[in-house]
Amino acid sequence: MSLSELAYAGLEEAINRCIALDPVATEKLARLHGRVIAIEIAGPNLRFYLIPGPAQLQVLSQYEGEPDCLLRGSPLALARMDASGEKGAEQLFSGRVEIEGDTELGHRFGAILGELDIDWEEQLSRLTGDVIAHEVGNGFRAIANFGRRTLDTLGQDVKEYMQEEVQLLPECEEIQEFLGSVDTLRDDVERLEARVNRLGEEIAAQNGDMPS
Amino acid sequence: MTDNNTTHFGYETVQTKEKAKRVRQVFDSVASRYDIMNDLMSFGVHRLWKRYAIELAGVRRGHRVLDLAAGTGDLSARFAGIVGPDGEVVFSDINAAMLEQGRQRMADDGLVGNVRYVQADAQYLPFPDNHFDCVTIAFGLRNVTDKQKAVDAMFRVVKPGGRMLVLEFSHVEQEPLKSAYDIYSFKLLPKIGKLVAKDEESYRYLAESIRMHPDQETLKEMMGKAGFERCEYFNLTGGVVAVHRGFKF
């Protein structure tokens, strides 16, 4: 029994606590009962197995059978996976996360974890009763909305200031143009390289023909 | 067993036919608080021991598993998750009160459909030969009257290629852990038992029965005698607990 056993036990406990707060996710995971998802973290070369079930999601460090699905990637890339949606797909298509076996299972599983929707108000209401929990919830929502609006406005203002006033940052179109030019330049360089190589070969061939 | 007619009940020597009855009294008494007591007594470490045993069991989807002395079902619950809807877990205990506790807990956790319940004595298993991919007995073998008979019975019901696992308190050899463990189990444990389960005697029996249980090597020999091959054991927490594993080929 090693320290990693303790870590896996802790990980299992933490994931299950989170899942337990979202009844929909619990139900969805129960439908994957007995399927085995292996996660391989590149770098430290860690491999562990996730087995969903009706009671809990088990995290095991050993599994003697073949997993149904294997996800392999760097810790960061794997962590971004469960953000789901576009970002998850981006990680996959960019090759930062590899998936083997039943890809649909991998996606379904990632989506369940990514879509965890924890109703904090409901959790709080168990301690305080509905009325107080709702009031507190309203308070938090107001703060969150204010925060989001403020951040949006601030972001917009900063962007405009940097682009229009001090002209430190380029406009979106300028960036596209620049990136296009970089692509053209890269292609040109590759063509030139091919040409130089061809010429080099021709010269070498001529030299070879000439008697020394 | 000491001789033909007597056996151990903790440090006491009792008639063979008496032991099952005495053990039943102990577990009838502790059944409802068994989980809490396990956490208290082992400081929660029993969860890690059980995790380790699960990984050594090598159970996969579709397997048929027999969990003897299943108690409140810690192992069964995990197995039921791993074998999936196509597998089967037989949850077995000799004690009706423990079986009922376990059944309720499993049902509350939504573990239904792939779990069966059987009240059975580990020495006389009511199953066909070569029936299970894995047979486990966690913290139960100690209480069985004739341990060799139980190990033989487990061998009979395991399929060729299958394995058996015994998770049980064992013998601590190294000082100073040994002394600390003795003080803990003989002085402290019965007191905790008195406070939480209101039953000092049962927990005194627990400490004594651990000392009377065969040590690592002896149990390994018993498994070999039953026919298990590639027998080995893994000491956990300095030997407070050991997992024995054997294969039937």
Interface residues (C-beta under 8 A of the other chain):
Chain A: M1 E5 L6 Y8 A9 A30 H33 G34 R35 V36 I51 P52 G53 P54 A55 Q56 Q58 L60 S61 Q62 Y63 E64 G65
Chain B: R47 L48 W49 R51 Y52 I54 E55 G58 R60 R61 A77 R78 A80 G81 I82 V83 G84 P85 D86 G87 D109 G110 L111 L236 T237
